[in-house]
Amino acid sequence: MALLCLSPLNRTATTHTLQFLGLPKGAWSQGGGFETAGEGIVIGFIDTGIDPTHPSFADDVSEHSYPVPAHFSGICEVTQEFPSGSCNRKVVGARHFAASAITRGIFNSSQDYASPFDGDGHGTHTASVAAGNHWIPVMVAGHHFGNASAMAPHVVAGIDQAAQDGVDIISLSITPNRRPPGIATFFNPIDMALLSAVRLAFLLCKLLAILGHHLRACLLSVHGSPPLVLPLMTAYSNSIILGNNVTIPGVGLAHFTQILQFFFGEKWSYKEIARFGAVATISGGLKENYSITAPKVMYYSARGPDPEDSLLDDADIMKPNLVAPGNMIWAPWSSLGTDSVEFQGENFAMMSGTSMAAPHIAGLAALIKQKFPHFSPAAIASALSTTASVYDKRGGPIMAQRVYADPDVNQSLATPFDMGSGFVDATSALDPVILNYTGQNCWGYNSTIGSADLNLPSITLNQSKAVERTVTNIAGSETYKFGWSAPYGLSTKVTPTRFFIGMGEKRVLTIIFNATMNHSVASFGKIGLFGDRGHKLGIPLSVIVKLS
């Protein structure tokens, strides 16, 4: 026996994001349009199940044929709730893992199913965000809210089975009910299963590249995560501020108000207005203002730093990794879903949470995997992280809400412990040039390597130190120069400050941090690489200052 530990309970963590991410005119066009974007990539969802009857999972909505990828070897389990024919060329396989819950006596037969069918709603919602059909009308309570499209113990068993079945991306939207016990929080069963799945993908790279097969990649999302697991934070919030300072949050089930876009440049007399038959007047001429400071980090998003033990000592690894849309997301809903009483019996539901952010990233990872089949999990993570943006849609810095009460009033500048590398940029992530590959130094034990030495696209430290990052050029030759903003209380030196890197070449970059003062909390900075062909990459810095 290698490891024995208490099995923790885990819970689910919970349409216009496509335009917000720039997919229609950006990333989708690089994949041949929405009909073929992500084609041939299998995303495995470990969640509460799926409702195969929803039109978002139909395989007959397009004249384009979608063959089941040859590298996928999963099966479609048949149960009373999930009859034969539930799988198709869209839902290519389904399994359920209820044995552990039944054995432990926590299986509720009145609302749970020993079946792949989704009796909760959460799984259908998250699966459709990443891999649902394009342009499905969102109808709730008779109202039309636009059209939805996709991106592109039993939990451990699900992770292992997904890796064996040959899925390309794993999307996991869960969080533990409590802090993992023990002195090494990374060594709980779920995190070990996740790392094994990532390691499998890396080791298969050498073998499958020779055979010409697709390399499997696993992009995963949990809280309190190991180095190669990508936790996602929730962003995107809208509200309307009226002229009398009344704020109306951007949620509600009501018909859209018709907008009359007319401008009259002439003066009208009272008699002309009366003759026209006007029955209302405008008093005061107050003008409403729209709060368009999006994206922003929501108050309920989990924050860093990442703890390395149950005493909450800081690990030298930056978490979260990225920010993605997760607030007020319209997506398909199971017809028997019970997770949200407001949407029982409906085909769509609006939900918020990191559960909604994770499948957005899984869909983008599928697009990257489609364009770069040879990319490892680390390469996909690097492409997403190094191209992320730290600015909102108006060009200002991304903000982070801090408390539940008046969250837009109680907000401040987001730090890497709020947003990681920033808000994901779908188009830029599909055009990476140089990447941080985290390779063999993750898999073999070496007491001389600390977590800060892992070749990650971020740097997090709790002491003065020199660290190295190795970058690999996967595109054309380019000359880069450095720029950086040093964390407060630190002197920072980067070498080389300018370098040329050709196609397929590697360069080792050295960053030296020296404390100029003591400080008990982290300070933040950023390193930028700017290429002469217009490419830009960012590496966030998080350092707790301690004098040697």
C-alpha positions as CSV (number, residue, x, y, z in Angstrom):
1,M,0.0,0.0,0.0
2,A,1.5,3.3,-1.1
3,L,-1.0,5.8,0.4
4,L,-4.0,5.6,2.8
5,C,-6.0,8.7,3.5
6,L,-9.4,9.9,4.4
7,S,-11.7,10.3,1.3
8,P,-12.9,13.9,1.2
9,L,-16.3,15.0,0.0
10,N,-16.4,17.2,-3.1
11,R,-19.1,19.4,-4.4
12,T,-19.9,21.1,-7.7
13,A,-18.8,24.8,-7.9
14,T,-20.9,27.0,-9.5
15,T,-24.6,34.5,-24.1
16,H,-22.7,36.7,-24.8
17,T,-19.4,35.3,-23.6
18,L,-18.6,34.1,-27.0
19,Q,-18.5,37.6,-28.4
20,F,-16.9,38.8,-25.2
21,L,-14.0,36.3,-25.8
22,G,-13.8,37.4,-29.5
23,L,-14.5,33.9,-30.8
24,P,-16.7,34.5,-33.9
25,K,-14.2,36.8,-35.7
26,G,-11.1,35.5,-34.0
27,A,-10.4,32.0,-32.7
28,W,-13.3,30.3,-34.6
29,S,-12.2,31.7,-37.9
30,Q,-8.7,30.1,-37.4
31,G,-10.4,26.7,-37.1
32,G,-12.5,27.1,-40.2
33,G,-15.6,28.6,-38.6
34,F,-17.9,27.6,-35.8
35,E,-19.0,24.3,-37.6
36,T,-15.5,22.8,-37.6
37,A,-13.8,24.7,-34.7
38,G,-12.6,22.0,-32.2
39,E,-13.5,19.1,-34.5
40,G,-11.7,15.9,-33.7
41,I,-11.0,16.8,-30.0
42,V,-12.7,14.9,-27.2
43,I,-13.5,16.8,-24.0
44,G,-14.2,14.6,-20.9
45,F,-16.5,16.2,-18.3
46,I,-16.4,14.7,-14.8
47,D,-19.6,16.2,-13.4
48,T,-23.2,15.3,-12.4
49,G,-24.0,13.8,-15.8
50,I,-25.6,15.0,-19.1
51,D,-29.0,15.3,-20.6
52,P,-28.6,13.8,-24.1
53,T,-32.0,14.9,-25.2
54,H,-31.1,18.6,-25.2
55,P,-30.7,20.1,-28.7
56,S,-27.3,21.4,-27.7
57,F,-26.0,17.8,-27.9
58,A,-27.8,16.8,-31.1
59,D,-25.6,15.6,-34.0
60,D,-28.0,16.5,-36.8
61,V,-28.0,20.3,-36.7
62,S,-25.5,20.6,-39.5
63,E,-24.9,19.1,-42.9
64,H,-21.2,18.7,-41.9
65,S,-20.4,15.2,-40.8
66,Y,-18.7,14.7,-37.4
67,P,-17.0,11.3,-37.2
68,V,-16.1,10.0,-33.8
69,P,-12.3,10.5,-33.4
70,A,-10.4,7.2,-33.9
71,H,-8.3,7.8,-30.8
72,F,-11.3,7.7,-28.5
73,S,-12.0,4.2,-27.0
74,G,-14.7,5.0,-24.5
75,I,-18.1,3.3,-24.2
76,C,-21.7,4.5,-23.8
77,E,-23.3,2.9,-20.8
78,V,-27.0,2.1,-21.1
79,T,-29.4,2.5,-18.2
80,Q,-33.1,3.0,-17.8
81,E,-32.6,6.8,-17.7
82,F,-29.9,6.7,-20.4
83,P,-31.3,4.3,-23.0
84,S,-29.6,3.0,-26.1
85,G,-29.1,5.7,-28.6
86,S,-28.4,8.4,-26.1
87,C,-24.8,8.7,-27.4
88,N,-24.2,10.0,-30.9
89,R,-21.5,11.8,-32.9
90,K,-21.7,14.7,-30.4
91,V,-21.9,12.8,-27.1
92,V,-19.5,10.1,-28.1
93,G,-19.4,8.2,-24.8
94,A,-20.8,8.3,-21.2
95,R,-20.1,6.4,-18.0
96,H,-21.3,6.8,-14.4
97,F,-19.4,6.3,-11.1
98,A,-22.0,5.9,-8.4
99,A,-20.7,2.8,-6.6
100,S,-18.7,4.8,-4.0
101,A,-21.7,7.0,-3.1
102,I,-24.0,4.0,-2.9
103,T,-21.6,2.1,-0.7
104,R,-21.1,5.0,1.7
105,G,-24.9,5.6,2.0
106,I,-24.9,9.1,0.6
107,F,-26.7,8.2,-2.7
108,N,-30.1,9.8,-2.8
109,S,-32.3,7.7,-5.1
110,S,-35.0,10.3,-5.2
111,Q,-32.8,12.8,-7.1
112,D,-29.6,10.9,-8.0
113,Y,-29.2,8.5,-10.8
114,A,-26.9,5.5,-11.1
115,S,-26.6,6.5,-14.7
116,P,-24.9,9.0,-16.9
117,F,-28.1,11.0,-17.0
118,D,-28.0,14.4,-15.3
119,G,-30.6,14.7,-12.5
120,D,-28.9,17.8,-11.1
121,G,-28.4,20.1,-14.1
122,H,-24.8,21.2,-13.3
123,G,-23.2,18.7,-15.7
124,T,-25.4,19.6,-18.6
125,H,-24.7,23.3,-18.0
126,T,-20.9,23.0,-17.9
127,A,-20.7,20.5,-20.8
128,S,-22.7,22.7,-23.1
129,V,-20.5,25.7,-22.4
130,A,-17.4,24.0,-23.7
131,A,-18.8,21.6,-26.3
132,G,-22.5,22.3,-27.0
133,N,-23.9,23.1,-30.5
134,H,-23.9,26.5,-32.1
135,W,-26.7,29.1,-32.0
136,I,-29.3,27.2,-30.0
137,P,-32.2,29.6,-29.0
138,V,-32.3,30.3,-25.2
139,M,-35.9,30.2,-24.2
140,V,-36.9,30.5,-20.5
141,A,-40.4,31.0,-19.2
142,G,-41.5,32.0,-22.7
143,H,-38.8,34.7,-23.1
144,H,-36.0,34.6,-25.6
145,F,-32.5,35.5,-24.2
146,G,-30.5,35.2,-27.3
147,N,-28.7,32.1,-28.7
148,A,-26.2,29.8,-26.9
149,S,-23.1,28.3,-28.4
150,A,-20.2,26.3,-27.0
151,M,-16.6,26.9,-26.9
152,A,-15.2,24.1,-28.0
153,P,-13.2,7.5,-4.9
154,H,-15.8,8.0,-8.0
155,V,-14.0,11.3,-9.0
156,V,-10.6,9.6,-9.1
157,A,-12.2,6.7,-11.0
158,G,-13.6,9.1,-13.5
159,I,-10.3,10.8,-14.0
160,D,-8.5,7.5,-14.5
161,Q,-11.2,6.3,-16.9
162,A,-11.1,9.5,-19.0
163,A,-7.3,9.1,-19.4
164,Q,-7.7,5.4,-20.5
165,D,-10.5,6.2,-22.9
166,G,-8.4,8.7,-24.8
167,V,-10.1,12.0,-24.1
168,D,-8.1,15.1,-25.2
169,I,-9.2,17.6,-22.5
170,I,-10.6,17.0,-19.0
171,S,-12.9,19.6,-17.5
172,L,-13.5,19.2,-13.8
173,S,-15.7,21.7,-12.0
174,I,-15.6,20.6,-8.3
175,T,-14.2,21.9,-5.1
176,P,-13.5,20.1,-1.8
177,N,-15.9,20.7,1.2
178,R,-12.9,21.4,3.4
179,R,-9.2,21.9,3.4
180,P,-7.3,18.7,2.6
181,P,-5.7,17.2,5.7
182,G,-2.0,16.4,6.1
183,I,1.2,18.3,5.8
184,A,1.4,18.0,2.0
185,T,-1.9,19.2,0.5
186,F,-0.9,18.3,-3.0
187,F,-0.9,14.6,-2.1
188,N,-4.6,14.1,-1.8
189,P,-6.2,11.4,-4.0
190,I,-7.8,13.8,-6.5
191,D,-4.7,15.8,-7.0
192,M,-2.6,12.7,-7.5
193,A,-5.0,11.4,-10.1
194,L,-4.9,14.7,-11.9
195,L,-1.1,14.7,-12.0
196,S,-1.1,11.2,-13.2
197,A,-3.4,12.1,-16.1
198,V,-1.1,15.0,-17.0
199,R,2.0,12.8,-16.7
200,L,0.4,10.2,-19.0
201,A,-0.1,12.9,-21.6
202,F,3.5,14.0,-21.4
203,L,5.0,10.5,-21.5
204,L,2.8,9.6,-24.5
205,C,4.3,12.5,-26.4
206,K,7.4,10.6,-27.4
207,L,5.7,7.4,-28.3
208,L,2.6,8.8,-30.1
209,A,4.5,11.5,-32.0
210,I,6.4,8.6,-33.7
211,L,3.1,6.7,-34.5
212,G,1.4,9.9,-35.8
213,H,-1.4,9.8,-33.3
214,H,-2.9,12.7,-31.5
215,L,-1.3,13.5,-28.2
216,R,-3.7,13.6,-25.3
217,A,-3.8,16.7,-23.2
218,C,-5.5,17.2,-19.9
219,L,-6.5,20.7,-18.7
220,L,-8.1,20.5,-15.3
221,S,-9.7,22.9,-12.8
222,V,-9.8,22.4,-9.0
223,H,-9.0,24.5,-5.9
224,G,-5.7,24.1,-4.1
225,S,-3.9,22.7,-7.1
226,P,-0.6,21.2,-8.1
227,P,1.6,22.9,-10.6
228,L,0.2,21.6,-13.9
229,V,-3.5,21.9,-12.9
230,L,-5.2,25.1,-14.0
231,P,-7.7,26.6,-11.6
232,L,-9.9,29.2,-13.2
233,M,-11.4,32.3,-11.5
234,T,-14.8,33.8,-12.4
235,A,-15.1,37.1,-14.2
236,Y,-17.6,39.2,-16.2
237,S,-20.3,41.3,-14.4
238,N,-22.6,43.9,-15.8
239,S,-25.1,46.3,-14.3
240,I,-26.9,49.5,-15.3
241,I,-26.4,52.7,-13.3
242,L,-29.3,55.1,-13.8
243,G,-29.0,58.9,-13.7
244,N,-30.3,59.0,-10.1
245,N,-27.5,56.6,-9.0
246,V,-29.8,53.6,-8.7
247,T,-27.8,50.4,-9.7
248,I,-29.7,47.6,-11.4
249,P,-27.8,44.3,-11.6
250,G,-27.7,42.6,-15.0
251,V,-30.0,39.7,-14.2
252,G,-33.7,39.1,-14.7
253,L,-36.3,37.3,-16.7
254,A,-38.1,40.0,-18.7
255,H,-38.7,41.0,-22.3
256,F,-36.0,43.2,-23.8
257,T,-37.1,46.9,-23.9
258,Q,-37.3,48.1,-27.5
259,I,-34.6,50.6,-28.4
260,L,-35.7,53.4,-30.7
261,Q,-32.6,54.9,-32.2
262,F,-33.8,58.3,-33.6
263,F,-32.4,61.8,-33.3
264,F,-34.4,64.9,-34.0
265,G,-32.3,68.0,-34.6
266,E,-35.1,70.5,-35.0
267,K,-37.1,72.4,-32.4
268,W,-40.8,71.6,-32.1
269,S,-43.4,73.8,-30.7
270,Y,-46.0,72.7,-28.1
271,K,-48.8,72.8,-30.6
272,E,-46.9,70.5,-33.0
273,I,-46.3,68.0,-30.1
274,A,-50.0,68.2,-29.1
275,R,-51.1,67.7,-32.7
276,F,-48.8,64.6,-32.8
277,G,-50.7,63.2,-29.9
278,A,-47.9,62.9,-27.3
279,V,-49.1,61.3,-24.0
280,A,-45.8,61.3,-22.0
281,T,-43.0,63.8,-21.2
282,I,-39.3,63.5,-20.4
283,S,-38.6,65.2,-17.1
284,G,-35.0,66.2,-16.3
285,G,-33.4,64.3,-19.2
286,L,-31.4,62.0,-16.9
287,K,-28.9,59.8,-18.8
288,E,-28.1,56.3,-17.8
289,N,-24.6,55.0,-17.6
290,Y,-23.6,51.4,-18.2
291,S,-20.9,49.9,-16.0
292,I,-18.8,48.3,-18.7
293,T,-15.7,47.6,-16.6
294,A,-15.6,44.0,-17.7
295,P,-14.1,41.6,-17.1
296,K,-13.7,41.8,-13.3
297,V,-13.0,39.2,-10.7
298,M,-16.2,38.3,-8.8
299,Y,-16.4,38.5,-5.0
300,Y,-17.1,34.7,-4.7
301,S,-14.0,33.6,-6.7
302,A,-11.4,31.8,-4.7
303,R,-8.1,33.6,-4.4
304,G,-4.4,32.8,-4.0
305,P,-1.8,32.2,-2.7
306,D,-1.8,28.4,-3.1
307,P,-1.2,26.7,0.3
308,E,1.4,23.9,0.4
309,D,0.2,22.4,3.7
310,S,-2.7,22.4,6.1
311,L,-1.1,25.2,8.0
312,L,-1.6,27.4,4.9
313,D,2.1,28.1,4.4
314,D,2.5,29.6,0.9
315,A,3.6,27.4,-1.9
316,D,6.0,28.9,-4.5
317,I,3.3,28.3,-7.2
318,M,0.9,30.9,-8.5
319,K,-2.8,30.1,-8.3
320,P,-5.2,30.8,-9.8
321,N,-3.8,30.7,-13.4
322,L,-6.4,32.5,-15.4
323,V,-9.7,34.4,-15.4
324,A,-12.6,33.3,-17.6
325,P,-16.3,34.2,-18.0
326,G,-18.3,32.5,-15.2
327,N,-20.9,35.0,-13.9
328,M,-24.5,34.8,-15.0
329,I,-23.9,32.2,-17.8
330,W,-26.9,31.1,-19.9
331,A,-26.4,27.4,-20.9
332,P,-28.5,24.3,-21.4
333,W,-30.2,22.7,-18.4
334,S,-31.3,19.1,-17.7
335,S,-35.0,18.7,-18.0
336,L,-35.0,17.0,-14.5
337,G,-32.4,19.3,-13.0
338,T,-32.7,20.1,-9.3
339,D,-29.6,22.2,-8.6
340,S,-31.5,25.4,-9.1
341,V,-35.2,25.6,-8.1
342,E,-35.6,28.7,-10.2
343,F,-35.1,26.8,-13.4
344,Q,-36.8,23.5,-12.7
345,G,-38.5,22.2,-15.8
346,E,-36.6,24.7,-18.1
347,N,-34.2,23.8,-20.9
348,F,-31.8,26.6,-20.0
349,A,-30.5,28.1,-16.8
350,M,-28.4,31.1,-15.8
351,M,-25.7,30.0,-13.3
352,S,-22.6,31.6,-11.8
353,G,-19.4,30.2,-10.4
354,T,-15.9,28.8,-11.3
355,S,-17.9,25.8,-12.6
356,M,-18.9,28.0,-15.5
357,A,-15.4,29.4,-16.0
358,A,-13.7,26.0,-16.3
359,P,-15.6,24.8,-19.4
360,H,-14.9,28.1,-21.2
361,I,-11.2,27.3,-20.8
362,A,-11.7,23.6,-21.7
363,G,-13.4,24.8,-25.0
364,L,-10.5,27.1,-25.8
365,A,-8.0,24.3,-25.0
366,A,-9.8,22.1,-27.5
367,L,-9.3,24.8,-30.2
368,I,-5.6,25.0,-29.3
369,K,-5.3,21.2,-29.4
370,Q,-7.0,21.1,-32.8
371,K,-4.6,23.6,-34.3
372,F,-1.5,22.2,-32.5
373,P,-2.1,18.4,-32.1
374,H,1.4,17.9,-30.7
375,F,1.0,20.3,-27.8
376,S,1.5,18.8,-24.3
377,P,-0.7,19.9,-21.4
378,A,2.1,22.3,-20.3
379,A,2.3,23.8,-23.8
380,I,-1.5,24.4,-23.8
381,A,-1.3,26.0,-20.4
382,S,1.6,28.2,-21.4
383,A,-0.2,29.4,-24.6
384,L,-3.2,30.4,-22.5
385,S,-1.3,32.0,-19.7
386,T,1.4,33.9,-21.5
387,T,-1.1,35.5,-23.9
388,A,-3.7,36.5,-21.2
389,S,-4.6,40.2,-20.8
390,V,-4.5,42.2,-17.6
391,Y,-6.8,44.9,-19.0
392,D,-10.5,45.2,-19.3
393,K,-12.5,46.0,-22.4
394,R,-12.0,49.8,-21.9
395,G,-8.2,49.5,-21.6
396,G,-8.1,50.0,-17.8
397,P,-6.7,47.5,-15.3
398,I,-8.9,44.5,-14.3
399,M,-10.6,45.1,-11.0
400,A,-11.5,42.5,-8.3
401,Q,-14.5,42.6,-6.0
402,R,-13.7,42.1,-2.4
403,V,-16.9,41.6,-0.4
404,Y,-20.4,40.5,-0.9
405,A,-22.0,43.8,0.2
406,D,-21.8,46.4,-2.5
407,P,-19.2,44.5,-4.4
408,D,-18.7,47.1,-7.1
409,V,-18.0,49.7,-4.5
410,N,-15.7,47.5,-2.5
411,Q,-13.2,46.6,-5.3
412,S,-9.6,47.3,-6.0
413,L,-7.0,46.4,-8.6
414,A,-6.7,42.7,-9.3
415,T,-3.4,41.0,-8.4
416,P,-2.0,37.7,-9.6
417,F,-3.6,36.1,-6.6
418,D,-6.9,37.3,-7.9
419,M,-6.6,36.7,-11.6
420,G,-3.4,34.7,-12.2
421,S,-1.9,35.7,-15.6
422,G,-5.1,37.6,-16.5
423,F,-8.2,37.2,-18.6
424,V,-7.9,34.6,-21.3
425,D,-7.4,36.0,-24.9
426,A,-8.8,33.3,-27.2
427,T,-7.3,34.7,-30.5
428,S,-3.8,35.4,-29.1
429,A,-3.7,31.9,-27.4
430,L,-4.1,30.4,-30.9
431,D,-1.0,32.4,-32.1
432,P,1.7,31.6,-29.5
433,V,5.3,32.0,-30.5
434,I,7.4,31.1,-27.5
435,L,6.3,28.8,-24.7
436,N,7.3,27.6,-21.3
437,Y,7.4,23.8,-21.4
438,T,7.2,22.2,-17.9
439,G,8.9,18.8,-18.6
440,Q,10.8,16.1,-16.9
441,N,11.7,18.3,-13.8
442,C,8.1,17.7,-12.7
443,W,8.1,13.9,-12.8
444,G,11.4,12.8,-11.1
445,Y,12.1,13.5,-7.5
446,N,15.0,15.9,-7.1
447,S,15.6,17.5,-3.7
448,T,17.6,20.4,-5.3
449,I,14.6,21.6,-7.3
450,G,12.1,23.8,-5.5
451,S,8.6,24.6,-6.8
452,A,9.8,28.0,-7.9
453,D,12.3,26.3,-10.3
454,L,9.5,24.5,-12.3
455,N,9.4,26.0,-15.8
456,L,6.0,27.6,-15.3
457,P,4.7,30.7,-17.1
458,S,4.7,32.6,-13.7
459,I,7.1,33.2,-10.8
460,T,6.1,33.0,-7.2
461,L,8.6,33.3,-4.4
462,N,8.9,33.8,-0.6
463,Q,12.6,34.7,-0.5
464,S,15.4,36.4,-2.5
465,K,16.4,34.0,-5.3
466,A,17.6,33.6,-8.9
467,V,15.2,31.6,-11.0
468,E,15.4,30.4,-14.6
469,R,12.8,30.0,-17.3
470,T,13.4,28.2,-20.5
471,V,11.4,29.3,-23.5
472,T,11.0,27.4,-26.8
473,N,10.1,29.1,-30.2
474,I,7.4,27.3,-32.1
475,A,7.0,29.9,-34.8
476,G,9.2,32.1,-37.0
477,S,12.4,33.8,-35.9
478,E,12.0,36.9,-33.8
479,T,14.0,39.3,-31.6
480,Y,12.7,40.0,-28.2
481,K,13.5,42.6,-25.6
482,F,12.5,42.6,-21.9
483,G,10.5,45.1,-19.9
484,W,9.5,44.6,-16.3
485,S,7.8,46.1,-13.3
486,A,9.6,45.0,-10.1
487,P,7.5,44.0,-7.1
488,Y,7.7,46.5,-4.3
489,G,10.7,46.0,-2.0
490,L,12.7,44.1,-4.5
491,S,15.5,44.8,-7.0
492,T,15.0,42.8,-10.1
493,K,17.4,41.9,-12.9
494,V,16.7,40.0,-16.0
495,T,19.3,38.5,-18.4
496,P,19.6,38.7,-21.3
497,T,17.6,41.9,-21.7
498,R,17.5,41.3,-25.5
499,F,17.8,38.1,-27.5
500,F,17.2,36.5,-30.9
501,I,15.4,33.1,-31.0
502,G,14.9,31.1,-34.2
503,M,12.3,28.5,-35.1
504,G,12.6,25.5,-32.7
505,E,15.4,27.1,-30.6
506,K,15.4,27.4,-26.8
507,R,16.7,30.3,-24.7
508,V,17.3,30.3,-20.9
509,L,16.2,33.4,-19.2
510,T,17.5,34.3,-15.7
511,I,15.6,36.5,-13.3
512,I,17.3,37.6,-10.1
513,F,15.3,38.9,-7.1
514,N,17.0,40.7,-4.2
515,A,15.0,42.0,-1.2
516,T,15.6,45.6,-0.2
517,M,13.2,45.4,2.7
518,N,11.2,42.9,4.8
519,H,7.5,42.4,4.2
520,S,5.1,39.8,5.4
521,V,2.7,39.9,2.5
522,A,3.2,39.4,-1.2
523,S,4.0,42.2,-3.6
524,F,3.4,41.9,-7.3
525,G,5.1,42.8,-10.6
526,K,5.3,41.6,-14.2
527,I,7.8,40.7,-16.8
528,G,7.0,41.4,-20.4
529,L,8.6,40.0,-23.6
530,F,8.1,42.2,-26.7
531,G,8.9,40.8,-30.1
532,D,9.8,42.8,-33.2
533,R,7.1,41.0,-35.1
534,G,4.4,42.3,-32.7
535,H,4.1,39.3,-30.3
536,K,3.8,40.0,-26.6
537,L,4.1,37.6,-23.7
538,G,3.6,38.2,-19.9
539,I,5.0,36.5,-16.9
540,P,3.4,37.6,-13.6
541,L,5.5,37.9,-10.4
542,S,4.4,37.3,-6.8
543,V,7.1,37.7,-4.1
544,I,7.1,37.9,-0.3
545,V,10.0,40.1,0.5
546,K,12.6,38.8,3.0
547,L,16.1,40.2,3.5
548,S,18.8,37.5,3.4
